[in-house]
Amino acid sequence: MDLVDPTGRLITVNKDQYTDLFFALRGAGANNFGIVTSFTFKIYPTPPSVTSISLNYALTNIQTVFDAYNQLGSSLPDDISFSIVIYNGSVEFQGVYLGTQTNANQILSQFITQSQPTSTQFTEESFFNSVVRWGFQQTNGTIYPYHSPSDFKAKSFYVKSPGLSATGVQSLITFMKGLPTTCPTYAIFKLYAGGAANNVPANATAFVHRDELYSILLLTTLNGDNATNQQCFNQLNSFGEAFQANYTDYSCYQNYIDRDLTDWQTRYYGSNLPALIAIKKIYDPNNVFNYPQSIPLE
């Protein structure tokens, strides 16, 4: 990475030089220490084909879905990634397997048997087409309406094995069902929090969340006037505090910025916070790069 530091110097940060910054920028970049102007990535060969997966469920079957998810999620191979999306009374499993449809069917056969989807779709395709599909684009260049600008408020949670309890699932569904139509809300469960991400030690990078089964993003879109939007804020914040206190880990995902979060430093960075504060003191002692949730000097 190339970074402009608070004095205006352009420095190159990698595993061989400025190694403390290299640690910090992988999980706590966000203009905390400077402005990154370029990235260099190691790329990997893509497989000949991948399999995109879509499974749909009735909301009344949600507990069966999570029983299967909690039981099988941590045992799935690292070359499959998926999420569960709950919205407007529907439940959808979305995923990609880096391999053939035949292998994908074999890997997920037990999950499908246990979770009882109402419909299944496995599509073997090129890696490029899977990126287009899950980026909600079209190959003819037309942009899907998913990309239209929208305002929203998000809360994030992490869940360790053995997963969200039955009462936790029911609490979430009850909350979503009870919201007024002026506060449309999604719940997205991401298995990226498990799998290969957990193979990296928690202190290897600033991203500390390495022992989780999955993450949850609870997102409310804001379509009303200020008073209506504030009501949506209040309901989401109140539920989020109680839900996290009773059913999830203490951690939150730092890229789902939440201005109303208490103790955000610990929730975002955990045991890596002292190291990040020390690095901040070295490279930005005058706190040039500061904002409401920037790494503090103490």
N, C-alpha and C positions, 0 to 999 in steps of 0.2 A: 504494500500500500504506500502511496505517496500522501503526505500530510503537511498542511501548512499549520505551523504551531502559533501560539499567541504572539510571538515576536516577529512573525512574517517569514520565518525560515521554511523552506521546502525540504522535508526530510523523507527518506525511504525507510519504511518500517517493515521488518520481516522477522523470520525465526533466527536470523544471525545478527541483526543490529536493532537497537531500540526494542529489545525483547520484552521489556515491561510494557511498553506501549502496544506491542503485538498481542500480548495477553489482554490488555484492556479493550482494544478496539474490536475484539471478537466477542461481542456480547454487551459492551457498554460504550460503543462509539458515540452515536447520536450527538456529535459536536460537543462532547464533554471535554476533549483534550485538544481539539483543533478541527480543521476542515479537511476531510479526506478528499483528494482530487482525483485519485485513480486506484483501481483494484486490479490485481493480477490473480487469476484463479487457475488452479489445476483442474483440467477437464478430464473426463473419463470417456472411454468408448461407449456408445449406446448399443444396446442389444439389437439384433435383427428386427425384433418386434416386441411390443409391449401389449398388455391387456388392460383396457379401461373397464371398470366394473361399476354397475349401478344396481342397487337392490332397494326396493320400496316396501314400506311397512305401514300397517294401520297404527294410528296413535294408541289405540286400545291394547296393542301388543308390545308397547314400549318396554315393559319390564322384562319380557322374554328376550328382546334385543339386547338389553344391557346385561342380562345374566350371561348371554353368550359372549358379548364383547368383553366383559370383565374376566371371564374364564379363559378365553382364547387369545386375547389381544397380545399379551406378553410373550406368547409362544410362537407367534407368527414370524416368518423369516424377515430379515432386514430389507429384502428387495420388494416388499409390498408396503404400501402406505395408504391409509384411508381415513375418512372422517365420517361422522354421522351428523346430519343436519336436521333439526326439528324446526318446522315453521308452518304456521297456519294449518295446524291439524295434520300435517304430513311428516313422515320420517323417511329420510333417504340416506342410504349408505353409498358413499362415493369413494372410489379408490383406483389405484394403478398398481399393476404387478409388472415387474421388469422381466417378462418372459411370455411364454405361449399361453393361449387360452386353456389348453388341456391342463397345464400345470396349475394355472390359477384356479380352475375348477376343483382340482384335487386338494389344493391348499385350503380352500374355503368351504369344502364340502361339509365338514362338521359344523362350522359356523352357520351355514345356510340351513342345515337340518335342525339345529337348535333354535335359530332365531325366527324361522318361519316367515320369509318375505312373501308379499303378495305378488311380486313380479321380480324377475332377475334379467339382467342384460350384461353379457360379456362380449366385448368388442376387441378383437386382436387387430392392431394397427401399428403404423410406424410411430416411433418416439415423437417425431414432429407433430403428427396429427393428434397425439394425446395431449401435447402441450397446447395446441390450438383448442382442443375440446375443453380442457379444464381451465384455460385462460379465458373461456367464454368469448372466443373470437370465431370468425368464419373464414374459411380458406379463400373466399372471394374478396376479402378485404373489408367487408362490412363489419361494423362494431355492434355487438349485442347491446341491448339497453342496460345490461348489468353495469356497464361502464359509465352510465350517466352519473353526474355528481350527486351526492346525497349527504345529508347531515345525520350523524348518529352518535350515540353514547355507548361505550363498551365497558364491560367488566370481564376480568379474566381470572381463571382458577386453574390449579393443578390438582390432579388426583393420583395418589399412589396406589399400588396394588394392595388389596384385591379389587379396587375400583369403587365407584359410587354405589352406596348402599341403596336398597329398595326404597327406604324412606327418603333418601336424598333425591332419587329419581322422581318420586311422587311429589316432593316439595317443589321441584323445578317445574313439572308439568302443571301443577295446581297454580303456581305463580303465573305462568304463561297464559293459561286459560282464563285467569281472572283479570288480565289487563284489558283496558278499553281499546277499541279499534284505533284510537288516535295514537296508540303506542305500539305499533307492530314490532314484534321481537323475534329474533332468531336465537337458537342455541346451536353452537357448532362444537362438536367433540373431535379433537385432532389427535391421532395416534402418533404424529411426528414427535411428540414428547417422549415416546418410548422408542423401541427399535434401535437403530444405529446411533441415534443421539445419545443413548445411555451407555454406549461403549467408550465414551470419552470421559476421563476423570473430571470431577466437578471443579477442580482447581487448575485445570489445563488451560481454560479460557475464562473470560469474565462471565460467560453464560453458565450459570450454576445449576440449572434445573436438569440434572442428569439421572435422577432416580424416580422419575414419574412414569405412570402408566399412560396417561393422556392429559391433554389440556382442554379447558372449556372456554369458549368465547360466548358471552351473552351480550347480544347487541340489540339496542333499540333504535329504530330509525325515527327521525324527528321531522314531522310533516305539519305540525300545527303552529299556533301563535306562541308567543313567549310563555304565557301562563300554562298552556297545554304542555309545552315541552318541559317546563319546570316540574310539572306533575309527573311526567315520565321519568325525569331525572330522580326525583324523590323516591318513586316506587322502586326503581332499579337499584338505587343506592341502599335503601332499607333492606331489600331482599338480599342483595349481594353480601352485606355484612353478616346477616343471620345465616345465609347459606354457607359462607366460608367458615364461620365459627363452628358450625355443626357437622359439615359433611366433606369438606375438602382440605387440602394442604394449606399452609399459611402463605405459600408463595403465589406470586402473580407474574405474568409475562410482561417484560419491560417494553415491548413494542406495541402492546395494547395500552397506550398511555391513559391513565385514569387520574384526573386532577383531584378527585374526591377521596383517594386512597390514603388511609392512615398508615404510618410506618412504611411508606413506599420504598425507602432505601433497603430495608431488610427483605421486604417482599420481592423486590426486583433482583437483588444482588446477593442476598444471603451471606454465607461465610466469606464471600469474595469482597465484601464491602470494605473492610480495612485495607486490603491491598489496593483497591481502586482509589481510596482517599489518599494513600501514600503516593500513588502515581500522579494524581491530580496536583498535589503539592509540588512535585518535581517539575512538571511540564506546564502548569498553569497556576503558579502561586498567587497571582493577582486576580484570579477568578474572572478572567476575560470572557470565557465561554460559560455563562451562567444563565439559567432559566429556572422556572419553578421546580423542576425535578432533575436538575443537573447534579452530577456527583459533587458533594460538598467538600470543603477543605478540612472539615473536622467533624 
